[in-house]
Structure formats: structure tokens, C-alpha cells
Amino acid sequence: MTVQHDSSVYEDIQSSAQFQELRRRYRSWAFPMTVAFLAWYLLYVVLSGFARGFMGTKLFGEINVALVFGVLQFVSTFLIAWAYSRHAAKKLDPLADELRGQVEEKSR
């Protein structure tokens, strides 16, 4: 059975304080984290291009600063994904579930 949704239901939800709070919570986490990650990535790129001596500094054996920074790019990506998952589960999902329930209730 397919439920037809009236667009006014979505407009009501979108204008609600709960939806605005959900957007605020998402943006207050996603935007700063995106900026931080891009700054970290661009630091790696800039250092690789303009600070070759520093990036080529050997730390131990054949492992240099550039290789460590490169591996840390992967590590930071996974850490951000993990942190977002925890943030969403605690702060976003409960509110989104509540809003979904309201949409389903209003659609009946």
C-alpha cells in the first residue's frame, strides 16, 4: 500500500522548530568538520609542493614526514566518519525519527 503525502505536510515539518533544530545540529557539526578536514588536506598538499625539504625529512628508516602525513589523511578520514556516526546516533537520529513519526501521523 502506497501512502500519498500532501506537500503541505512537508512544508509544515520544514517550518517547525524541531526541523530547524535538526538542521542546526547537522550544520554545527558538518561545516566546521569539513573546514577542518579541508584545511588539514590543503596543508598536506601545500607542504608537499613548497616544503619538500621538510616533507622529505626521514623519521626512521625510509619513512619520511610526507608518508606519515599521507597515512594520517586516511586515519583522519576514518576518525571523522566514526565521529559523525556517533554524533548522528546521539543528536540527529532521535530528532529525525520523531519528525518522521510526525510526517507519518499527519499523512494518515
N, C-alpha and C positions, 0 to 999 in steps of 0.2 A: 504494500500500500504506500503510495507516494503522497506526501503531505505538501500541499501548495502553501507557500509562505507569502503573505501580504507584505509588500515592500515597506509599509508603514511600521510594521513590527521591527524591522531592522533599523529604520530611522529613529524610532523611539529608543531602542537599545543604544544606538550610536550616540544619541544625545544625552544618555543617562550619566550620572556621576560615576557609577561603577565602571562603565566602559572607559570613561576618561581617566579614571584611576588606573585601569589596566594598561592603557596606552602610556600613561606617565611612568608606571613601574617598568614597562618594557624599555621605553626610551631612556630612562635614567640609568639603566644598566647597559643597554646595547650601544648607545652613542659614545659614552666615554671609553668603553672597552674597545670599540672599533678604532677610535682615535689613538688609543694607547698602542694597539697592535700595529696600526699603520706606521706610527712613529718608530716603533721598535724595528719593523721591517725596513723602513727607509733608512734608519741608522745603519743597519747591516749593509744595504746597497751603497750608501754614500761612503761608508768606511772601506768597503771593498773596492770602490772606484778611486778614492782620493787618499786613503791612508794605507796604502799597500804594505808599507814597512811594518806598521802596527799589526795589520791583519796577518802578515806573514811570520810574525813572531812565533817561534816554536815554543810550545809549553812543555811537552815531553815527547820524546821520540820524533815521529813525523807529524804529530798532532799540533796544529797551529791555531791561533786565535780565530781565524776565518772558519775553520772546520767546526770549532766549538760553537761559534755564533750560529752557523748553519744548522747544526743539530738542535740548538736551543730554539730555533724558529719552529721546528716540528714539535718540540716539547711544549712551547708556549701555546701552539695551536690546540693541542690536546688538552692542556690545562684550561684554556678558555672554554672549550666545548664542555668539559666536565663542570666547570664553574657555572656556565649558563644552564646546564641541565639541572643543577641543584637550585639555582635561582628560580628557574621556571617552575620546578616542582613545589617550591615553598611559597613563592609570591605571585606567580602568574596563573598556574593551573587551577588553584581553588577558585579564584575570581572568574576565570574563563568558564569553568564548569557551572558556576552559579548563573552566569549570563546565558549560557547555553540552555539551562533549565528554564530561564525566563522566556527565551525565544520559543522553546517547545511549548510552554504553557500558553503563551499568547497566540500561538499558531493554531491551537485547537479550536 
